[in-house]
Amino acid sequence: HHPDVRRMLLTMKAHTEAMRALSLMVWAAFDKARRHPDPAERKRNQVLVDLLTPVVKGWCTEQGVEVASLGVQVHGGMGFIEDSGAAQYLRDARITTIYEGTTGIQANDLVGRKVALDKGAAARGVIADMRSLEAPLERLGGAFRAARANYVQAVDRLEAATQWLVQTYPQDPNSAVAVAVPYLKLFGTVACGWLLARSAVIACARLEDPQNDRDFLTAKIVTARFYAEHILPQAGGHADTVLNGSASVLALDEALF
């Protein structure tokens, strides 16, 4: 009933549903890369798996820690001690950003091997798929107007950051990897916004059938709108860090740390 608790619970719900969607999309591509009868489709899906695997590993583990931390916060002091069990989830989640390759390693893989190596071709393909959702979102209108504007801006910022990395990495790889983690977070933020927005478009269409589960579909729509209004704007900050922040990472002499 408390507005701020609603905000925290919706943040947890939106991140969880978005991370599941991202992971399942990559797993579906993984299956198609091995089982699809068309060799061209197998190749296309393998490219998608290669690109998004470090995003799934790095972004989902980082956000898992955030979700578990919010679970503690929701319970207040009772969350910090052992009675609620929330603190155990946080301790368990914390290791995930380390033990399958740290977030920095996943980010370096994304920037160096998955984006720079093919000059951004795979990333631009995903961005093109993201842009194909702009018109369906516009047709939702009404309460989704601000959410759509945030979505379009976030995709623009991902495209600009990707282009900067493609141009920078061959001449100055240290500057590119200095902002690799912000780029991974940017990619994860926007990709998850894309998948939740897609779920909202599908849910709106299915609401037209009275036989469908209206509560489930309505929750999908509201969750996608919340993500677009509360989480997707963070993409702008991540993009600004990628575009402008590498020099400060490398500026301090080692003796001054």
Solvent accessible surface area in square Angstrom, and as a share of the most:
residue,aa,sasa,rsa
1,H,216,0.97
2,H,113,0.51
3,P,103,0.65
4,D,60,0.31
5,V,42,0.24
6,R,146,0.53
7,R,100,0.37
8,M,12,0.05
9,L,91,0.45
10,L,44,0.22
11,T,17,0.10
12,M,40,0.18
13,K,79,0.33
14,A,0,0.00
15,H,7,0.03
16,T,39,0.23
17,E,30,0.13
18,A,0,0.00
19,M,23,0.10
20,R,157,0.57
21,A,32,0.25
22,L,0,0.00
23,S,30,0.19
24,L,121,0.60
25,M,30,0.13
26,V,14,0.08
27,W,154,0.54
28,A,45,0.35
29,A,3,0.02
30,F,65,0.27
31,D,80,0.41
32,K,92,0.39
33,A,12,0.09
34,R,126,0.46
35,R,206,0.75
36,H,55,0.24
37,P,118,0.74
38,D,59,0.30
39,P,86,0.54
40,A,69,0.53
41,E,48,0.22
42,R,81,0.30
43,K,148,0.63
44,R,128,0.47
45,N,4,0.02
46,Q,57,0.25
47,V,64,0.37
48,L,29,0.15
49,V,12,0.07
50,D,59,0.31
51,L,2,0.01
52,L,0,0.00
53,T,44,0.26
54,P,0,0.00
55,V,0,0.00
56,V,31,0.18
57,K,69,0.29
58,G,1,0.01
59,W,4,0.01
60,C,21,0.13
61,T,29,0.17
62,E,46,0.21
63,Q,22,0.10
64,G,22,0.21
65,V,29,0.16
66,E,76,0.34
67,V,23,0.13
68,A,13,0.10
69,S,46,0.30
70,L,20,0.10
71,G,10,0.10
72,V,18,0.10
73,Q,117,0.52
74,V,40,0.23
75,H,94,0.42
76,G,39,0.37
77,G,59,0.57
78,M,104,0.46
79,G,0,0.00
80,F,162,0.67
81,I,86,0.44
82,E,105,0.47
83,D,109,0.56
84,S,47,0.30
85,G,25,0.24
86,A,9,0.07
87,A,9,0.07
88,Q,79,0.35
89,Y,155,0.59
90,L,50,0.25
91,R,123,0.45
92,D,77,0.40
93,A,18,0.14
94,R,125,0.46
95,I,73,0.37
96,T,37,0.21
97,T,9,0.05
98,I,86,0.44
99,Y,149,0.57
100,E,107,0.48
101,G,29,0.28
102,T,58,0.34
103,T,13,0.08
104,G,28,0.27
105,I,105,0.53
106,Q,15,0.07
107,A,0,0.00
108,N,65,0.33
109,D,25,0.13
110,L,0,0.00
111,V,0,0.00
112,G,11,0.11
113,R,162,0.59
114,K,34,0.14
115,V,0,0.00
116,A,13,0.10
117,L,138,0.68
118,D,58,0.30
119,K,141,0.60
120,G,0,0.00
121,A,57,0.44
122,A,14,0.11
123,A,0,0.00
124,R,99,0.36
125,G,38,0.36
126,V,6,0.04
127,I,4,0.02
128,A,61,0.47
129,D,70,0.36
130,M,0,0.00
131,R,71,0.26
132,S,82,0.53
133,L,15,0.07
134,E,31,0.14
135,A,51,0.40
136,P,27,0.17
137,L,3,0.01
138,E,106,0.47
139,R,180,0.66
140,L,50,0.25
141,G,20,0.19
142,G,50,0.48
143,A,62,0.48
144,F,11,0.05
145,R,167,0.61
146,A,58,0.45
147,A,1,0.01
148,R,59,0.22
149,A,57,0.44
150,N,38,0.19
151,Y,2,0.01
152,V,34,0.20
153,Q,116,0.52
154,A,3,0.03
155,V,0,0.00
156,D,62,0.32
157,R,64,0.23
158,L,0,0.00
159,E,70,0.31
160,A,41,0.32
161,A,0,0.00
162,T,2,0.01
163,Q,77,0.34
164,W,55,0.19
165,L,0,0.00
166,V,21,0.12
167,Q,111,0.49
168,T,24,0.14
169,Y,60,0.23
170,P,89,0.56
171,Q,147,0.65
172,D,60,0.31
173,P,61,0.38
174,N,94,0.48
175,S,13,0.08
176,A,0,0.00
177,V,52,0.30
178,A,25,0.19
179,V,1,0.01
180,A,1,0.01
181,V,46,0.26
182,P,27,0.17
183,Y,0,0.00
184,L,0,0.00
185,K,58,0.24
186,L,0,0.00
187,F,0,0.00
188,G,0,0.00
189,T,0,0.00
190,V,0,0.00
191,A,0,0.00
192,C,1,0.00
193,G,4,0.04
194,W,14,0.05
195,L,7,0.04
196,L,5,0.03
197,A,9,0.07
198,R,99,0.36
199,S,30,0.19
200,A,0,0.00
201,V,34,0.20
202,I,78,0.40
203,A,2,0.02
204,C,36,0.22
205,A,59,0.46
206,R,138,0.50
207,L,37,0.18
208,E,147,0.66
209,D,62,0.32
210,P,107,0.67
211,Q,161,0.72
212,N,54,0.27
213,D,87,0.45
214,R,131,0.48
215,D,118,0.61
216,F,116,0.48
217,L,11,0.06
218,T,63,0.37
219,A,40,0.31
220,K,49,0.21
221,I,27,0.14
222,V,73,0.42
223,T,1,0.01
224,A,4,0.03
225,R,92,0.34
226,F,16,0.07
227,Y,1,0.00
228,A,9,0.07
229,E,55,0.25
230,H,95,0.42
231,I,4,0.02
232,L,2,0.01
233,P,69,0.43
234,Q,91,0.40
235,A,0,0.00
236,G,24,0.23
237,G,44,0.42
238,H,39,0.18
239,A,0,0.00
240,D,64,0.33
241,T,59,0.34
242,V,0,0.00
243,L,47,0.24
244,N,117,0.60
245,G,16,0.16
246,S,12,0.08
247,A,74,0.57
248,S,84,0.54
249,V,80,0.46
250,L,92,0.46
251,A,81,0.63
252,L,87,0.43
253,D,82,0.42
254,E,143,0.64
255,A,90,0.70
256,L,123,0.61
257,F,175,0.73
